[in-house]
Amino acid sequence: MRWRCALALLPLLLYAQEDVLRPRGAPVFEPWTEARTPIRLGLEGGISWNSFSQSINYVGVQPTPPTPMDILKSGSGISPAAAAVVDIGIAPKLGLQFKLGYEQKNWSNSGTNIADCVGLFGNVSPVRVQSRYTVQFNYLAIGAALRYDLTPQLWLTVGPVYHRLLGKVRQTRRYELDPNSNCRFGGPDGNRVVEIEEETGPNDTDPGAPSGGRFGAELGIGYRIPLSPGLELVPRLSGQLLSSPRNGDVDTEDRWREPTLGPLPVQWKGVSLYSVLLAVGVWFTIQ
């Protein structure tokens, strides 16, 4: 009878011994993506979509229909981007992110507008001109942002970004006259097509010279996809509102209608530039 009682009490004794060794019960491991204040390092690459616009204000006469200068009012384009990122947790749902990378900003536009064509006997007639321009900037991008976790995997960021111009800005313009007209561009060759390539830097005297650096604001959203303990795949979408890529307003002249209207004073101003970045990164947790 005594042996039977001892055998019956044996499971209770083992359970009591387990509770002494682990008074809070068996350990519970949180998912590694829910670490409270981790430090993560990431490398990411992607593309940005850029949208540029400005106002072109004529002083006096407004050419109607518009001249080829009209295409400079706006532009858009897609360009590459890459960055190294550090994410430092400062609270269960808060963190700071810092990035250092390369961002290219380019845009282009095209259209068909009207210019004056002067004939052999001095007669003036309108001619259609097919125009296209492209602009390309290369920047060192430095950013800082506050991160807030909506869920253990989904987060928002907001903060400033600074762009430092690398090298010079490359611009290309192409003008093609209506092939059905008898007009030619001036010069010894008398071609119907003219292509112009220019490079300008912050130290140039050109009134449209680019600024050496500029600030902006960036709002982003990211999502962590666990690949293995300490390793994440992170797609991220962010939007940037950026200050002007040049030093100020530009005072110039529109000479496309000079035979009939004379050189028209014009000012380019009110520049706005927006970018949307889509990037995919590989992030490593080191704490």
ZISULKA-V587975 format. One record per residue. RES is the residue in one letter. NEAR is the number of other ideal C-beta (glycine too) atoms within 10 Angstrom. Layout:
# ZISULKA-V587975
<<RES & NEAR> <RES & NEAR>>
This chain:
# ZISULKA-V587975
<<M & 5> <R & 6> <W & 7> <R & 8> <C & 9> <A & 10> <L & 9> <A & 9> <L & 11> <L & 10> <P & 9> <L & 9> <L & 10> <L & 10> <Y & 9> <A & 10> <Q & 10> <E & 12> <D & 11> <V & 7> <L & 6> <R & 10> <P & 7> <R & 7> <G & 8> <A & 6> <P & 6> <V & 6> <F & 5> <E & 9> <P & 10> <W & 14> <T & 16> <E & 12> <A & 16> <R & 9> <T & 12> <P & 17> <I & 14> <R & 22> <L & 14> <G & 20> <L & 13> <E & 21> <G & 14> <G & 18> <I & 13> <S & 21> <W & 15> <N & 24> <S & 14> <F & 23> <S & 15> <Q & 20> <S & 12> <I & 20> <N & 13> <Y & 14> <V & 11> <G & 9> <V & 12> <Q & 12> <P & 20> <T & 8> <P & 11> <P & 17> <T & 22> <P & 21> <M & 22> <D & 18> <I & 21> <L & 18> <K & 15> <S & 13> <G & 20> <S & 14> <G & 18> <I & 13> <S & 18> <P & 12> <A & 21> <A & 15> <A & 22> <A & 13> <V & 22> <V & 16> <D & 22> <I & 15> <G & 19> <I & 11> <A & 10> <P & 12> <K & 14> <L & 14> <G & 22> <L & 15> <Q & 20> <F & 15> <K & 22> <L & 12> <G & 18> <Y & 14> <E & 24> <Q & 19> <K & 23> <N & 20> <W & 23> <S & 16> <N & 19> <S & 12> <G & 14> <T & 13> <N & 18> <I & 19> <A & 23> <D & 18> <C & 19> <V & 15> <G & 10> <L & 6> <F & 5> <G & 7> <N & 9> <V & 13> <S & 13> <P & 15> <V & 17> <R & 18> <V & 24> <Q & 16> <S & 21> <R & 16> <Y & 19> <T & 17> <V & 22> <Q & 17> <F & 22> <N & 18> <Y & 22> <L & 14> <A & 22> <I & 16> <G & 23> <A & 14> <A & 23> <L & 13> <R & 20> <Y & 13> <D & 19> <L & 11> <T & 11> <P & 15> <Q & 16> <L & 11> <W & 22> <L & 14> <T & 22> <V & 13> <G & 17> <P & 12> <V & 22> <Y & 14> <H & 24> <R & 12> <L & 18> <L & 12> <G & 10> <K & 18> <V & 23> <R & 15> <Q & 16> <T & 14> <R & 17> <R & 15> <Y & 20> <E & 17> <L & 20> <D & 17> <P & 9> <N & 7> <S & 14> <N & 11> <C & 18> <R & 12> <F & 14> <G & 9> <G & 8> <P & 5> <D & 9> <G & 9> <N & 14> <R & 15> <V & 11> <V & 15> <E & 11> <I & 10> <E & 10> <E & 14> <E & 11> <T & 16> <G & 13> <P & 14> <N & 8> <D & 14> <T & 6> <D & 13> <P & 13> <G & 18> <A & 18> <P & 21> <S & 14> <G & 12> <G & 14> <R & 19> <F & 10> <G & 17> <A & 14> <E & 21> <L & 14> <G & 20> <I & 14> <G & 25> <Y & 15> <R & 19> <I & 13> <P & 14> <L & 11> <S & 7> <P & 9> <G & 15> <L & 13> <E & 21> <L & 13> <V & 20> <P & 15> <R & 21> <L & 14> <S & 22> <G & 15> <Q & 22> <L & 13> <L & 21> <S & 15> <S & 16> <P & 20> <R & 20> <N & 14> <G & 13> <D & 16> <V & 18> <D & 13> <T & 15> <E & 13> <D & 22> <R & 15> <W & 23> <R & 22> <E & 15> <P & 15> <T & 11> <L & 17> <G & 13> <P & 12> <L & 20> <P & 14> <V & 20> <Q & 15> <W & 20> <K & 13> <G & 12> <V & 17> <S & 14> <L & 21> <Y & 15> <S & 22> <V & 14> <L & 22> <L & 14> <A & 23> <V & 12> <G & 22> <V & 14> <W & 22> <F & 12> <T & 17> <I & 9> <Q & 10>>
